[in-house]
């Protein structure tokens, strides 16, 4: 999942705004899936509290950055009113 999210971001970075959006959305889905997988690991006691907190905080930051990118792309590619 990590590699797929990175690959989607890397691909999007070389495209024009209209072509970027699907790849950035894919990266956002991958990051959301990672967050859920981390939660499952933590709930099953496969991940310690400190580890879960540390990783989850980083993933939340990444999610905010990608979400901001999606918002920016939506504004750029929106049809003029």
HTML snippet that shows the backbone in 3Dmol.js (N, CA, C, O; Angstrom):
<script src="https://3Dmol.org/build/3Dmol-min.js"></script>
<div id="view" style="width:600px;height:400px;position:relative"></div>
<script>
const pdb = `
ATOM      1  N   UNK A   1       0.814  -1.188   0.000  1.00  0.00           N
ATOM      2  CA  UNK A   1       0.000   0.000   0.000  1.00  0.00           C
ATOM      3  C   UNK A   1       0.867   1.265   0.000  1.00  0.00           C
ATOM      4  O   UNK A   1       0.585   2.222  -0.722  1.00  0.00           O
ATOM      5  N   UNK A   2       1.920   1.255   0.818  1.00  0.00           N
ATOM      6  CA  UNK A   2       2.799   2.424   0.861  1.00  0.00           C
ATOM      7  C   UNK A   2       3.398   2.692  -0.519  1.00  0.00           C
ATOM      8  O   UNK A   2       3.399   3.825  -0.999  1.00  0.00           O
ATOM      9  N   UNK A   3       3.898   1.651  -1.136  1.00  0.00           N
ATOM     10  CA  UNK A   3       4.542   1.795  -2.442  1.00  0.00           C
ATOM     11  C   UNK A   3       3.527   2.257  -3.481  1.00  0.00           C
ATOM     12  O   UNK A   3       3.847   3.101  -4.318  1.00  0.00           O
ATOM     13  N   UNK A   4       2.315   1.721  -3.442  1.00  0.00           N
ATOM     14  CA  UNK A   4       1.291   2.120  -4.396  1.00  0.00           C
ATOM     15  C   UNK A   4       0.900   3.587  -4.211  1.00  0.00           C
ATOM     16  O   UNK A   4       0.669   4.290  -5.195  1.00  0.00           O
ATOM     17  N   UNK A   5       0.825   4.053  -2.974  1.00  0.00           N
ATOM     18  CA  UNK A   5       0.514   5.465  -2.711  1.00  0.00           C
ATOM     19  C   UNK A   5       1.641   6.354  -3.230  1.00  0.00           C
ATOM     20  O   UNK A   5       1.383   7.386  -3.848  1.00  0.00           O
ATOM     21  N   UNK A   6       2.877   5.961  -2.982  1.00  0.00           N
ATOM     22  CA  UNK A   6       4.018   6.736  -3.453  1.00  0.00           C
ATOM     23  C   UNK A   6       4.055   6.754  -4.979  1.00  0.00           C
ATOM     24  O   UNK A   6       4.333   7.788  -5.587  1.00  0.00           O
ATOM     25  N   UNK A   7       3.779   5.624  -5.585  1.00  0.00           N
ATOM     26  CA  UNK A   7       3.771   5.532  -7.045  1.00  0.00           C
ATOM     27  C   UNK A   7       2.701   6.459  -7.641  1.00  0.00           C
ATOM     28  O   UNK A   7       2.957   7.137  -8.636  1.00  0.00           O
ATOM     29  N   UNK A   8       1.523   6.489  -7.045  1.00  0.00           N
ATOM     30  CA  UNK A   8       0.449   7.355  -7.541  1.00  0.00           C
ATOM     31  C   UNK A   8       0.834   8.828  -7.423  1.00  0.00           C
ATOM     32  O   UNK A   8       0.575   9.610  -8.338  1.00  0.00           O
ATOM     33  N   UNK A   9       1.445   9.210  -6.310  1.00  0.00           N
ATOM     34  CA  UNK A   9       1.882  10.599  -6.116  1.00  0.00           C
ATOM     35  C   UNK A   9       2.981  10.942  -7.116  1.00  0.00           C
ATOM     36  O   UNK A   9       2.964  12.020  -7.711  1.00  0.00           O
ATOM     37  N   UNK A  10       3.926  10.044  -7.302  1.00  0.00           N
ATOM     38  CA  UNK A  10       5.019  10.288  -8.237  1.00  0.00           C
ATOM     39  C   UNK A  10       4.492  10.435  -9.660  1.00  0.00           C
ATOM     40  O   UNK A  10       4.945  11.306 -10.403  1.00  0.00           O
ATOM     41  N   UNK A  11       3.558   9.607 -10.034  1.00  0.00           N
ATOM     42  CA  UNK A  11       2.970   9.696 -11.369  1.00  0.00           C
ATOM     43  C   UNK A  11       2.240  11.021 -11.539  1.00  0.00           C
ATOM     44  O   UNK A  11       2.408  11.698 -12.553  1.00  0.00           O
ATOM     45  N   UNK A  12       1.438  11.392 -10.558  1.00  0.00           N
ATOM     46  CA  UNK A  12       0.666  12.633 -10.633  1.00  0.00           C
ATOM     47  C   UNK A  12       1.566  13.852 -10.751  1.00  0.00           C
ATOM     48  O   UNK A  12       1.206  14.828 -11.410  1.00  0.00           O
ATOM     49  N   UNK A  13       2.714  13.805 -10.129  1.00  0.00           N
ATOM     50  CA  UNK A  13       3.586  14.984 -10.115  1.00  0.00           C
ATOM     51  C   UNK A  13       4.092  15.363 -11.500  1.00  0.00           C
ATOM     52  O   UNK A  13       4.531  16.496 -11.699  1.00  0.00           O
ATOM     53  N   UNK A  14       4.043  14.450 -12.457  1.00  0.00           N
ATOM     54  CA  UNK A  14       4.545  14.725 -13.800  1.00  0.00           C
ATOM     55  C   UNK A  14       3.449  15.014 -14.816  1.00  0.00           C
ATOM     56  O   UNK A  14       3.735  15.187 -16.001  1.00  0.00           O
ATOM     57  N   UNK A  15       2.197  15.070 -14.366  1.00  0.00           N
ATOM     58  CA  UNK A  15       1.078  15.251 -15.282  1.00  0.00           C
ATOM     59  C   UNK A  15       0.493  16.649 -15.182  1.00  0.00           C
ATOM     60  O   UNK A  15       0.769  17.385 -14.234  1.00  0.00           O
ATOM     61  N   UNK A  16      -0.324  17.012 -16.177  1.00  0.00           N
ATOM     62  CA  UNK A  16      -1.013  18.295 -16.094  1.00  0.00           C
ATOM     63  C   UNK A  16      -2.193  18.149 -15.128  1.00  0.00           C
ATOM     64  O   UNK A  16      -2.617  17.031 -14.835  1.00  0.00           O
ATOM     65  N   UNK A  17      -2.725  19.275 -14.632  1.00  0.00           N
ATOM     66  CA  UNK A  17      -3.746  19.219 -13.571  1.00  0.00           C
ATOM     67  C   UNK A  17      -4.942  18.307 -13.855  1.00  0.00           C
ATOM     68  O   UNK A  17      -5.412  17.617 -12.950  1.00  0.00           O
ATOM     69  N   UNK A  18      -5.434  18.291 -15.074  1.00  0.00           N
ATOM     70  CA  UNK A  18      -6.602  17.461 -15.382  1.00  0.00           C
ATOM     71  C   UNK A  18      -6.255  15.978 -15.267  1.00  0.00           C
ATOM     72  O   UNK A  18      -7.068  15.188 -14.788  1.00  0.00           O
ATOM     73  N   UNK A  19      -5.071  15.601 -15.698  1.00  0.00           N
ATOM     74  CA  UNK A  19      -4.651  14.203 -15.645  1.00  0.00           C
ATOM     75  C   UNK A  19      -4.215  13.778 -14.246  1.00  0.00           C
ATOM     76  O   UNK A  19      -4.226  12.586 -13.940  1.00  0.00           O
ATOM     77  N   UNK A  20      -3.833  14.724 -13.394  1.00  0.00           N
ATOM     78  CA  UNK A  20      -3.348  14.420 -12.045  1.00  0.00           C
ATOM     79  C   UNK A  20      -4.436  13.880 -11.135  1.00  0.00           C
ATOM     80  O   UNK A  20      -4.189  12.977 -10.335  1.00  0.00           O
ATOM     81  N   UNK A  21      -5.625  14.421 -11.251  1.00  0.00           N
ATOM     82  CA  UNK A  21      -6.684  14.160 -10.279  1.00  0.00           C
ATOM     83  C   UNK A  21      -6.938  12.675 -10.012  1.00  0.00           C
ATOM     84  O   UNK A  21      -7.025  12.296  -8.844  1.00  0.00           O
ATOM     85  N   UNK A  22      -7.060  11.819 -11.020  1.00  0.00           N
ATOM     86  CA  UNK A  22      -7.291  10.395 -10.710  1.00  0.00           C
ATOM     87  C   UNK A  22      -6.158   9.757  -9.901  1.00  0.00           C
ATOM     88  O   UNK A  22      -6.406   8.913  -9.039  1.00  0.00           O
ATOM     89  N   UNK A  23      -4.938  10.153 -10.175  1.00  0.00           N
ATOM     90  CA  UNK A  23      -3.795   9.578  -9.465  1.00  0.00           C
ATOM     91  C   UNK A  23      -3.719  10.082  -8.019  1.00  0.00           C
ATOM     92  O   UNK A  23      -3.370   9.331  -7.109  1.00  0.00           O
ATOM     93  N   UNK A  24      -4.046  11.347  -7.825  1.00  0.00           N
ATOM     94  CA  UNK A  24      -4.035  11.887  -6.472  1.00  0.00           C
ATOM     95  C   UNK A  24      -5.169  11.269  -5.656  1.00  0.00           C
ATOM     96  O   UNK A  24      -4.994  10.969  -4.475  1.00  0.00           O
ATOM     97  N   UNK A  25      -6.323  11.079  -6.279  1.00  0.00           N
ATOM     98  CA  UNK A  25      -7.430  10.403  -5.589  1.00  0.00           C
ATOM     99  C   UNK A  25      -7.063   8.961  -5.249  1.00  0.00           C
ATOM    100  O   UNK A  25      -7.418   8.468  -4.178  1.00  0.00           O
ATOM    101  N   UNK A  26      -6.360   8.287  -6.146  1.00  0.00           N
ATOM    102  CA  UNK A  26      -5.896   6.922  -5.873  1.00  0.00           C
ATOM    103  C   UNK A  26      -4.954   6.924  -4.672  1.00  0.00           C
ATOM    104  O   UNK A  26      -5.063   6.069  -3.793  1.00  0.00           O
ATOM    105  N   UNK A  27      -4.045   7.871  -4.634  1.00  0.00           N
ATOM    106  CA  UNK A  27      -3.122   7.976  -3.498  1.00  0.00           C
ATOM    107  C   UNK A  27      -3.897   8.205  -2.207  1.00  0.00           C
ATOM    108  O   UNK A  27      -3.550   7.642  -1.169  1.00  0.00           O
ATOM    109  N   UNK A  28      -4.940   9.023  -2.261  1.00  0.00           N
ATOM    110  CA  UNK A  28      -5.752   9.289  -1.079  1.00  0.00           C
ATOM    111  C   UNK A  28      -6.456   8.007  -0.608  1.00  0.00           C
ATOM    112  O   UNK A  28      -6.529   7.749   0.593  1.00  0.00           O
ATOM    113  N   UNK A  29      -6.965   7.217  -1.535  1.00  0.00           N
ATOM    114  CA  UNK A  29      -7.596   5.944  -1.157  1.00  0.00           C
ATOM    115  C   UNK A  29      -6.587   4.988  -0.535  1.00  0.00           C
ATOM    116  O   UNK A  29      -6.902   4.293   0.431  1.00  0.00           O
ATOM    117  N   UNK A  30      -5.389   4.951  -1.078  1.00  0.00           N
ATOM    118  CA  UNK A  30      -4.349   4.067  -0.539  1.00  0.00           C
ATOM    119  C   UNK A  30      -3.975   4.486   0.883  1.00  0.00           C
ATOM    120  O   UNK A  30      -3.822   3.638   1.763  1.00  0.00           O
ATOM    121  N   UNK A  31      -3.828   5.783   1.106  1.00  0.00           N
ATOM    122  CA  UNK A  31      -3.486   6.279   2.437  1.00  0.00           C
ATOM    123  C   UNK A  31      -4.616   5.972   3.417  1.00  0.00           C
ATOM    124  O   UNK A  31      -4.358   5.580   4.555  1.00  0.00           O
ATOM    125  N   UNK A  32      -5.855   6.145   2.988  1.00  0.00           N
ATOM    126  CA  UNK A  32      -6.991   5.805   3.855  1.00  0.00           C
ATOM    127  C   UNK A  32      -6.996   4.316   4.197  1.00  0.00           C
ATOM    128  O   UNK A  32      -7.300   3.934   5.327  1.00  0.00           O
ATOM    129  N   UNK A  33      -6.660   3.484   3.222  1.00  0.00           N
ATOM    130  CA  UNK A  33      -6.584   2.035   3.467  1.00  0.00           C
ATOM    131  C   UNK A  33      -5.473   1.716   4.461  1.00  0.00           C
ATOM    132  O   UNK A  33      -5.646   0.869   5.338  1.00  0.00           O
ATOM    133  N   UNK A  34      -4.350   2.381   4.329  1.00  0.00           N
ATOM    134  CA  UNK A  34      -3.239   2.188   5.275  1.00  0.00           C
ATOM    135  C   UNK A  34      -3.687   2.547   6.685  1.00  0.00           C
ATOM    136  O   UNK A  34      -3.375   1.832   7.638  1.00  0.00           O
ATOM    137  N   UNK A  35      -4.418   3.653   6.823  1.00  0.00           N
ATOM    138  CA  UNK A  35      -4.913   4.072   8.139  1.00  0.00           C
ATOM    139  C   UNK A  35      -5.811   2.993   8.751  1.00  0.00           C
ATOM    140  O   UNK A  35      -5.712   2.694   9.941  1.00  0.00           O
ATOM    141  N   UNK A  36      -6.680   2.421   7.933  1.00  0.00           N
ATOM    142  CA  UNK A  36      -7.574   1.362   8.423  1.00  0.00           C
ATOM    143  C   UNK A  36      -6.773   0.126   8.810  1.00  0.00           C
ATOM    144  O   UNK A  36      -7.047  -0.500   9.834  1.00  0.00           O
ATOM    145  N   UNK A  37      -5.784  -0.226   7.995  1.00  0.00           N
ATOM    146  CA  UNK A  37      -4.954  -1.392   8.306  1.00  0.00           C
ATOM    147  C   UNK A  37      -4.185  -1.186   9.609  1.00  0.00           C
ATOM    148  O   UNK A  37      -4.043  -2.116  10.403  1.00  0.00           O
ATOM    149  N   UNK A  38      -3.691   0.025   9.825  1.00  0.00           N
ATOM    150  CA  UNK A  38      -3.007   0.331  11.084  1.00  0.00           C
ATOM    151  C   UNK A  38      -3.946   0.178  12.268  1.00  0.00           C
ATOM    152  O   UNK A  38      -3.563  -0.341  13.316  1.00  0.00           O
ATOM    153  N   UNK A  39      -5.185   0.637  12.090  1.00  0.00           N
ATOM    154  CA  UNK A  39      -6.160   0.530  13.164  1.00  0.00           C
ATOM    155  C   UNK A  39      -6.456  -0.937  13.488  1.00  0.00           C
ATOM    156  O   UNK A  39      -6.592  -1.302  14.656  1.00  0.00           O
ATOM    157  N   UNK A  40      -6.554  -1.765  12.463  1.00  0.00           N
ATOM    158  CA  UNK A  40      -6.792  -3.199  12.673  1.00  0.00           C
ATOM    159  C   UNK A  40      -5.610  -3.819  13.419  1.00  0.00           C
ATOM    160  O   UNK A  40      -5.799  -4.610  14.343  1.00  0.00           O
ATOM    161  N   UNK A  41      -4.406  -3.462  13.017  1.00  0.00           N
ATOM    162  CA  UNK A  41      -3.223  -3.977  13.711  1.00  0.00           C
ATOM    163  C   UNK A  41      -3.218  -3.566  15.178  1.00  0.00           C
ATOM    164  O   UNK A  41      -2.895  -4.366  16.056  1.00  0.00           O
ATOM    165  N   UNK A  42      -3.578  -2.312  15.433  1.00  0.00           N
ATOM    166  CA  UNK A  42      -3.600  -1.811  16.804  1.00  0.00           C
ATOM    167  C   UNK A  42      -4.705  -2.495  17.611  1.00  0.00           C
ATOM    168  O   UNK A  42      -4.482  -2.897  18.753  1.00  0.00           O
ATOM    169  N   UNK A  43      -5.887  -2.628  17.024  1.00  0.00           N
ATOM    170  CA  UNK A  43      -7.012  -3.260  17.715  1.00  0.00           C
ATOM    171  C   UNK A  43      -6.726  -4.735  18.030  1.00  0.00           C
ATOM    172  O   UNK A  43      -7.218  -5.269  19.024  1.00  0.00           O
ATOM    173  N   UNK A  44      -5.933  -5.380  17.184  1.00  0.00           N
ATOM    174  CA  UNK A  44      -5.615  -6.790  17.408  1.00  0.00           C
ATOM    175  C   UNK A  44      -4.365  -6.962  18.277  1.00  0.00           C
ATOM    176  O   UNK A  44      -3.846  -8.069  18.419  1.00  0.00           O
ATOM    177  N   UNK A  45      -3.894  -5.870  18.849  1.00  0.00           N
ATOM    178  CA  UNK A  45      -2.699  -5.855  19.704  1.00  0.00           C
ATOM    179  C   UNK A  45      -1.433  -6.323  18.980  1.00  0.00           C
ATOM    180  O   UNK A  45      -0.509  -6.853  19.597  1.00  0.00           O
ATOM    181  N   UNK A  46      -1.411  -6.118  17.668  1.00  0.00           N
ATOM    182  CA  UNK A  46      -0.220  -6.427  16.892  1.00  0.00           C
ATOM    183  C   UNK A  46       0.707  -5.227  16.793  1.00  0.00           C
ATOM    184  O   UNK A  46       1.836  -5.335  16.315  1.00  0.00           O
ATOM    185  N   UNK A  47       0.215  -4.081  17.252  1.00  0.00           N
ATOM    186  CA  UNK A  47       0.974  -2.840  17.222  1.00  0.00           C
ATOM    187  C   UNK A  47       0.814  -2.177  18.581  1.00  0.00           C
ATOM    188  O   UNK A  47      -0.300  -2.050  19.090  1.00  0.00           O
ATOM    189  N   UNK A  48       1.915  -1.761  19.159  1.00  0.00           N
ATOM    190  CA  UNK A  48       1.867  -1.111  20.472  1.00  0.00           C
ATOM    191  C   UNK A  48       1.279   0.289  20.337  1.00  0.00           C
ATOM    192  O   UNK A  48       1.300   0.888  19.261  1.00  0.00           O
ATOM    193  N   UNK A  49       0.755   0.797  21.447  1.00  0.00           N
ATOM    194  CA  UNK A  49       0.117   2.115  21.446  1.00  0.00           C
ATOM    195  C   UNK A  49       1.048   3.194  20.907  1.00  0.00           C
ATOM    196  O   UNK A  49       0.652   3.987  20.053  1.00  0.00           O
ATOM    197  N   UNK A  50       2.272   3.227  21.395  1.00  0.00           N
ATOM    198  CA  UNK A  50       3.220   4.264  20.974  1.00  0.00           C
ATOM    199  C   UNK A  50       3.519   4.168  19.484  1.00  0.00           C
ATOM    200  O   UNK A  50       3.616   5.186  18.798  1.00  0.00           O
ATOM    201  N   UNK A  51       3.663   2.942  18.985  1.00  0.00           N
ATOM    202  CA  UNK A  51       3.915   2.748  17.560  1.00  0.00           C
ATOM    203  C   UNK A  51       2.722   3.223  16.736  1.00  0.00           C
ATOM    204  O   UNK A  51       2.880   3.918  15.732  1.00  0.00           O
ATOM    205  N   UNK A  52       1.532   2.836  17.176  1.00  0.00           N
ATOM    206  CA  UNK A  52       0.320   3.217  16.473  1.00  0.00           C
ATOM    207  C   UNK A  52       0.174   4.738  16.427  1.00  0.00           C
ATOM    208  O   UNK A  52      -0.129   5.305  15.378  1.00  0.00           O
ATOM    209  N   UNK A  53       0.389   5.384  17.549  1.00  0.00           N
ATOM    210  CA  UNK A  53       0.262   6.841  17.619  1.00  0.00           C
ATOM    211  C   UNK A  53       1.270   7.512  16.693  1.00  0.00           C
ATOM    212  O   UNK A  53       0.919   8.415  15.934  1.00  0.00           O
ATOM    213  N   UNK A  54       2.511   7.071  16.758  1.00  0.00           N
ATOM    214  CA  UNK A  54       3.563   7.682  15.939  1.00  0.00           C
ATOM    215  C   UNK A  54       3.255   7.541  14.446  1.00  0.00           C
ATOM    216  O   UNK A  54       3.361   8.508  13.693  1.00  0.00           O
ATOM    217  N   UNK A  55       2.878   6.348  14.029  1.00  0.00           N
ATOM    218  CA  UNK A  55       2.608   6.117  12.612  1.00  0.00           C
ATOM    219  C   UNK A  55       1.322   6.815  12.191  1.00  0.00           C
ATOM    220  O   UNK A  55       1.262   7.399  11.109  1.00  0.00           O
ATOM    221  N   UNK A  56       0.300   6.762  13.027  1.00  0.00           N
ATOM    222  CA  UNK A  56      -0.986   7.374  12.688  1.00  0.00           C
ATOM    223  C   UNK A  56      -0.876   8.882  12.530  1.00  0.00           C
ATOM    224  O   UNK A  56      -1.516   9.462  11.653  1.00  0.00           O
ATOM    225  N   UNK A  57      -0.074   9.520  13.366  1.00  0.00           N
ATOM    226  CA  UNK A  57       0.112  10.967  13.236  1.00  0.00           C
ATOM    227  C   UNK A  57       0.756  11.314  11.897  1.00  0.00           C
ATOM    228  O   UNK A  57       0.358  12.279  11.243  1.00  0.00           O
ATOM    229  N   UNK A  58       1.738  10.536  11.497  1.00  0.00           N
ATOM    230  CA  UNK A  58       2.390  10.771  10.205  1.00  0.00           C
ATOM    231  C   UNK A  58       1.412  10.550   9.061  1.00  0.00           C
ATOM    232  O   UNK A  58       1.371  11.333   8.112  1.00  0.00           O
ATOM    233  N   UNK A  59       0.625   9.484   9.151  1.00  0.00           N
ATOM    234  CA  UNK A  59      -0.341   9.181   8.097  1.00  0.00           C
ATOM    235  C   UNK A  59      -1.429  10.245   8.026  1.00  0.00           C
ATOM    236  O   UNK A  59      -1.912  10.563   6.940  1.00  0.00           O
ATOM    237  N   UNK A  60      -1.816  10.792   9.161  1.00  0.00           N
ATOM    238  CA  UNK A  60      -2.816  11.864   9.168  1.00  0.00           C
ATOM    239  C   UNK A  60      -2.266  13.096   8.451  1.00  0.00           C
ATOM    240  O   UNK A  60      -2.982  13.741   7.685  1.00  0.00           O
ATOM    241  N   UNK A  61      -1.015  13.417   8.695  1.00  0.00           N
ATOM    242  CA  UNK A  61      -0.385  14.544   8.003  1.00  0.00           C
ATOM    243  C   UNK A  61      -0.317  14.324   6.504  1.00  0.00           C
ATOM    244  O   UNK A  61      -0.591  15.234   5.722  1.00  0.00           O
ATOM    245  N   UNK A  62       0.045  13.120   6.110  1.00  0.00           N
ATOM    246  CA  UNK A  62       0.102  12.779   4.685  1.00  0.00           C
ATOM    247  C   UNK A  62      -1.288  12.883   4.073  1.00  0.00           C
ATOM    248  O   UNK A  62      -1.450  13.409   2.972  1.00  0.00           O
ATOM    249  N   UNK A  63      -2.284  12.383   4.788  1.00  0.00           N
ATOM    250  CA  UNK A  63      -3.661  12.458   4.306  1.00  0.00           C
ATOM    251  C   UNK A  63      -4.123  13.895   4.116  1.00  0.00           C
ATOM    252  O   UNK A  63      -4.815  14.200   3.144  1.00  0.00           O
ATOM    253  N   UNK A  64      -3.750  14.776   5.032  1.00  0.00           N
ATOM    254  CA  UNK A  64      -4.117  16.195   4.913  1.00  0.00           C
ATOM    255  C   UNK A  64      -3.450  16.826   3.696  1.00  0.00           C
ATOM    256  O   UNK A  64      -4.075  17.607   2.979  1.00  0.00           O
ATOM    257  N   UNK A  65      -2.186  16.490   3.461  1.00  0.00           N
ATOM    258  CA  UNK A  65      -1.486  17.046   2.304  1.00  0.00           C
ATOM    259  C   UNK A  65      -2.126  16.588   0.998  1.00  0.00           C
ATOM    260  O   UNK A  65      -2.343  17.387   0.087  1.00  0.00           O
ATOM    261  N   UNK A  66      -2.423  15.301   0.918  1.00  0.00           N
ATOM    262  CA  UNK A  66      -3.035  14.776  -0.303  1.00  0.00           C
ATOM    263  C   UNK A  66      -4.449  15.334  -0.463  1.00  0.00           C
ATOM    264  O   UNK A  66      -4.861  15.661  -1.576  1.00  0.00           O
ATOM    265  N   UNK A  67      -5.187  15.443   0.626  1.00  0.00           N
ATOM    266  CA  UNK A  67      -6.524  16.040   0.566  1.00  0.00           C
ATOM    267  C   UNK A  67      -6.477  17.481   0.086  1.00  0.00           C
ATOM    268  O   UNK A  67      -7.333  17.899  -0.694  1.00  0.00           O
ATOM    269  N   UNK A  68      -5.500  18.238   0.537  1.00  0.00           N
ATOM    270  CA  UNK A  68      -5.324  19.607   0.069  1.00  0.00           C
ATOM    271  C   UNK A  68      -5.007  19.665  -1.413  1.00  0.00           C
ATOM    272  O   UNK A  68      -5.473  20.552  -2.129  1.00  0.00           O
ATOM    273  N   UNK A  69      -4.211  18.711  -1.863  1.00  0.00           N
ATOM    274  CA  UNK A  69      -3.864  18.628  -3.279  1.00  0.00           C
ATOM    275  C   UNK A  69      -5.110  18.348  -4.109  1.00  0.00           C
ATOM    276  O   UNK A  69      -5.303  18.948  -5.167  1.00  0.00           O
ATOM    277  N   UNK A  70      -5.958  17.433  -3.629  1.00  0.00           N
ATOM    278  CA  UNK A  70      -7.212  17.129  -4.324  1.00  0.00           C
ATOM    279  C   UNK A  70      -8.079  18.384  -4.398  1.00  0.00           C
ATOM    280  O   UNK A  70      -8.634  18.694  -5.453  1.00  0.00           O
ATOM    281  N   UNK A  71      -8.197  19.098  -3.298  1.00  0.00           N
ATOM    282  CA  UNK A  71      -8.993  20.323  -3.286  1.00  0.00           C
ATOM    283  C   UNK A  71      -8.476  21.356  -4.264  1.00  0.00           C
ATOM    284  O   UNK A  71      -9.253  21.993  -4.974  1.00  0.00           O
ATOM    285  N   UNK A  72      -7.172  21.522  -4.302  1.00  0.00           N
ATOM    286  CA  UNK A  72      -6.555  22.464  -5.226  1.00  0.00           C
ATOM    287  C   UNK A  72      -6.822  22.055  -6.678  1.00  0.00           C
ATOM    288  O   UNK A  72      -7.157  22.892  -7.516  1.00  0.00           O
ATOM    289  N   UNK A  73      -6.670  20.770  -6.962  1.00  0.00           N
ATOM    290  CA  UNK A  73      -6.906  20.291  -8.324  1.00  0.00           C
ATOM    291  C   UNK A  73      -8.371  20.440  -8.717  1.00  0.00           C
ATOM    292  O   UNK A  73      -8.679  20.772  -9.862  1.00  0.00           O
ATOM    293  N   UNK A  74      -9.274  20.196  -7.770  1.00  0.00           N
ATOM    294  CA  UNK A  74     -10.695  20.373  -8.064  1.00  0.00           C
ATOM    295  C   UNK A  74     -11.001  21.820  -8.445  1.00  0.00           C
ATOM    296  O   UNK A  74     -11.783  22.072  -9.361  1.00  0.00           O
ATOM    297  N   UNK A  75     -10.385  22.764  -7.743  1.00  0.00           N
ATOM    298  CA  UNK A  75     -10.587  24.188  -8.060  1.00  0.00           C
ATOM    299  C   UNK A  75     -10.006  24.527  -9.438  1.00  0.00           C
ATOM    300  O   UNK A  75     -10.620  25.258 -10.215  1.00  0.00           O
ATOM    301  N   UNK A  76      -8.830  23.993  -9.728  1.00  0.00           N
ATOM    302  CA  UNK A  76      -8.163  24.292 -11.000  1.00  0.00           C
ATOM    303  C   UNK A  76      -8.904  23.706 -12.186  1.00  0.00           C
ATOM    304  O   UNK A  76      -8.928  24.303 -13.262  1.00  0.00           O
ATOM    305  N   UNK A  77      -9.508  22.542 -11.998  1.00  0.00           N
ATOM    306  CA  UNK A  77     -10.135  21.861 -13.131  1.00  0.00           C
ATOM    307  C   UNK A  77     -11.637  22.073 -13.197  1.00  0.00           C
ATOM    308  O   UNK A  77     -12.292  21.551 -14.099  1.00  0.00           O
ATOM    309  N   UNK A  78     -12.200  22.831 -12.255  1.00  0.00           N
ATOM    310  CA  UNK A  78     -13.639  23.093 -12.257  1.00  0.00           C
ATOM    311  C   UNK A  78     -14.008  23.962 -13.451  1.00  0.00           C
ATOM    312  O   UNK A  78     -13.266  24.863 -13.843  1.00  0.00           O
ATOM    313  N   UNK A  79     -15.163  23.671 -14.013  1.00  0.00           N
ATOM    314  CA  UNK A  79     -15.647  24.460 -15.153  1.00  0.00           C
ATOM    315  C   UNK A  79     -16.009  25.864 -14.666  1.00  0.00           C
ATOM    316  O   UNK A  79     -16.626  26.007 -13.610  1.00  0.00           O
ATOM    317  N   UNK A  80     -15.640  26.889 -15.408  1.00  0.00           N
ATOM    318  CA  UNK A  80     -15.980  28.257 -15.002  1.00  0.00           C
ATOM    319  C   UNK A  80     -17.492  28.469 -14.979  1.00  0.00           C
ATOM    320  O   UNK A  80     -18.226  27.908 -15.792  1.00  0.00           O
ATOM    321  N   UNK A  81     -17.940  29.293 -14.029  1.00  0.00           N
ATOM    322  CA  UNK A  81     -19.387  29.541 -13.910  1.00  0.00           C
ATOM    323  C   UNK A  81     -19.818  30.671 -14.807  1.00  0.00           C
ATOM    324  O   UNK A  81     -20.999  31.018 -14.839  1.00  0.00           O
TER     325      UNK A  81
END
`;
const viewer = $3Dmol.createViewer("view");
viewer.addModel(pdb, "pdb");
viewer.setStyle({}, {cartoon: {color: "spectrum"}});
viewer.zoomTo();
viewer.render();
</script>
